[in-house]
Amino acid sequence: MIPYLVDLEVVFNFGEIKEMEELRSLTLSLNNSRQFKPLKALADMISPELYARLLKVKPFEDSLFLEELSYRTRVYVITNLPKVDAKSLLLRSNLDVFVQDVISAEEVGKFLPAREILEFGVRRANSVVGATTFLTASLPYALPSRELGMRVVLLRRNYRVPESLGIIQVPSLGRLAEITAQQRVDGTMGDSALRCT
């Protein structure tokens, strides 16, 4: 089965937190730094109660479609949150059973979309870069992962992205589950009508 690295921001609505863009910008700017600072420390720099609000964020309505995806793919969640906090969010929403593992920035010492955390996620999924699909709602995360050679699906946003980049845009997790469920038989692939694409 194909591994999917799913950005936690695809599952949970972090966009409802007004300081989220500022926190994302801060993590992006620190990826070139040699010293890794925990996300809680960065959040506290922006606002003392920000980290607590991150841990209370609600899932998107279609997040239960992770179950459908887990039947056809191996789902790994990748996040800048500490692993225990990300697992807690998944557990609280009963989504943990659909996820193979959580890959956290603290395990690598680099925030998304650094090459190191993406490659670590691919290794954890026991796969290769070209066979791994990365699901994200953030264009700044999509571009480096596509550059690395991953298949990239951009969810929930409608960016103007050149087709030559090879980034697929899908409006929701539910629609992605429908797309992955569709199979068609290709009669041109030889003598076997059982070959599906």
C-alpha positions in Angstrom: 0.0 0.0 0.0 1.1 3.5 -0.8 2.2 5.6 2.2 0.5 8.9 2.7 2.3 11.5 4.9 -0.6 13.7 6.1 0.1 17.1 7.5 -1.9 17.5 10.8 -3.2 20.8 9.5 -5.3 18.8 6.9 -7.1 17.0 9.7 -7.4 19.7 12.3 -8.6 23.3 11.8 -5.6 25.2 13.0 -6.7 28.1 10.7 -9.2 29.2 13.4 -6.3 30.3 15.5 -5.4 33.9 14.4 -1.7 33.6 15.3 -1.2 30.4 13.3 0.3 32.2 10.2 2.8 34.0 12.5 3.8 30.7 14.1 4.1 29.0 10.7 6.3 31.9 9.4 8.5 31.6 12.5 9.0 27.8 12.1 9.8 28.3 8.4 12.4 30.9 9.1 14.1 28.8 11.8 14.6 25.8 9.5 18.0 27.2 8.4 19.1 27.5 12.1 21.4 25.0 13.6 19.6 25.1 17.0 16.1 23.6 17.2 13.6 25.3 19.6 10.5 23.4 20.7 7.2 24.5 19.2 5.9 25.4 22.7 8.7 27.9 23.2 8.1 29.5 19.9 4.3 29.7 20.5 5.0 31.3 24.0 7.1 34.0 22.2 4.0 34.9 20.2 1.3 34.6 22.9 1.4 32.9 26.3 -1.9 31.0 25.7 -1.3 30.1 22.0 0.1 26.6 22.7 -2.9 25.7 24.9 -5.2 26.8 22.1 -3.3 24.6 19.6 -4.0 21.6 21.8 -7.8 22.4 21.8 -8.2 22.7 18.1 -11.2 20.9 16.5 -11.0 18.5 13.6 -12.5 19.4 10.2 -15.9 17.8 9.6 -14.5 15.5 6.9 -11.6 14.3 9.0 -13.3 10.9 9.5 -12.5 10.2 5.9 -9.1 9.2 7.2 -10.8 5.9 7.9 -11.5 5.5 4.1 -8.0 6.4 3.2 -6.5 4.0 5.8 -8.2 1.1 3.9 -6.3 1.9 0.7 -3.1 3.6 2.0 -0.8 3.6 5.0 -1.5 6.9 6.8 1.2 8.7 8.7 0.6 12.0 10.3 3.5 14.5 10.1 3.5 17.6 12.2 5.5 20.4 13.9 3.7 19.6 17.2 5.4 17.3 19.7 4.5 13.6 19.0 2.7 13.1 22.3 0.5 16.2 21.8 -0.3 15.2 18.2 -1.3 11.7 19.3 -3.4 13.3 22.0 -5.3 15.4 19.5 -5.9 12.3 17.3 -7.0 10.2 20.3 -9.4 12.8 21.6 -11.1 12.8 18.1 -11.0 9.0 17.8 -8.8 9.3 14.7 -5.7 7.6 16.1 -6.8 4.1 14.9 -6.6 5.2 11.3 -3.0 6.4 11.6 0.1 4.1 11.5 2.3 6.6 13.3 3.0 10.3 14.0 6.2 11.9 12.7 7.1 14.9 14.7 9.6 17.8 14.1 11.1 17.2 17.5 12.3 13.7 16.4 14.4 15.3 13.6 15.1 18.7 15.0 13.7 20.5 12.0 10.3 21.9 11.2 8.1 21.2 8.2 8.8 21.5 5.3 12.5 20.8 5.9 14.0 18.1 3.8 15.2 16.2 6.9 11.7 15.7 8.4 10.2 14.7 5.0 13.0 12.2 4.4 12.6 10.9 8.0 8.9 10.5 7.3 9.6 8.5 4.2 12.0 6.2 6.0 9.5 5.7 8.9 6.9 4.7 6.3 9.5 2.2 4.9 9.2 3.7 1.5 11.0 5.7 -1.1 10.4 9.4 -1.9 8.8 8.9 -5.3 6.3 6.4 -4.0 5.1 8.6 -1.1 2.3 11.0 -1.2 2.3 14.2 0.9 -1.1 15.7 1.8 -1.0 19.3 3.0 -3.1 22.5 3.0 0.0 24.8 2.8 1.6 25.8 -0.4 4.9 26.6 1.4 4.9 23.0 2.5 3.8 21.6 -0.8 6.6 23.1 -2.9 9.6 21.7 -1.1 8.1 18.2 -0.9 7.4 18.2 -4.6 10.9 19.4 -5.2 12.1 16.4 -3.2 10.2 14.1 -5.6 7.1 13.3 -3.6 3.6 13.2 -5.0 1.8 16.1 -3.5 -1.9 16.7 -2.9 -2.9 20.2 -1.9 -6.1 20.2 0.1 -8.7 22.8 1.2 -7.1 25.7 -0.7 -7.4 26.9 -4.2 -4.0 28.2 -5.2 -3.0 29.1 -8.8 -0.3 26.5 -9.2 1.2 25.8 -12.7 0.4 22.3 -13.9 4.1 21.7 -14.7 4.7 21.5 -10.9 2.7 18.3 -10.7 0.8 19.3 -7.6 -2.7 17.9 -7.4 -5.4 20.1 -5.8 -8.4 18.5 -4.1 -11.1 20.5 -2.2 -11.5 18.1 0.7 -10.4 14.9 2.4 -13.8 13.4 1.5 -13.2 14.1 -2.2 -9.7 12.6 -2.0 -11.2 9.4 -0.4 -13.6 9.2 -3.4 -10.8 9.6 -5.9 -8.7 6.9 -4.3 -11.7 4.6 -4.2 -12.3 4.8 -8.0 -10.6 2.1 -10.0 -10.8 1.5 -13.6 -9.8 -1.5 -15.7 -7.4 -0.7 -18.5 -7.8 -3.2 -21.3 -4.7 -2.0 -23.1 -2.4 -3.4 -20.5 -2.1 -6.9 -21.9 -4.1 -10.1 -21.6 -5.3 -9.7 -18.0 -8.6 -7.8 -17.5 -7.8 -7.8 -13.8 -5.1 -5.2 -14.0 -6.4 -2.0 -12.4 -4.9 1.5 -12.6 
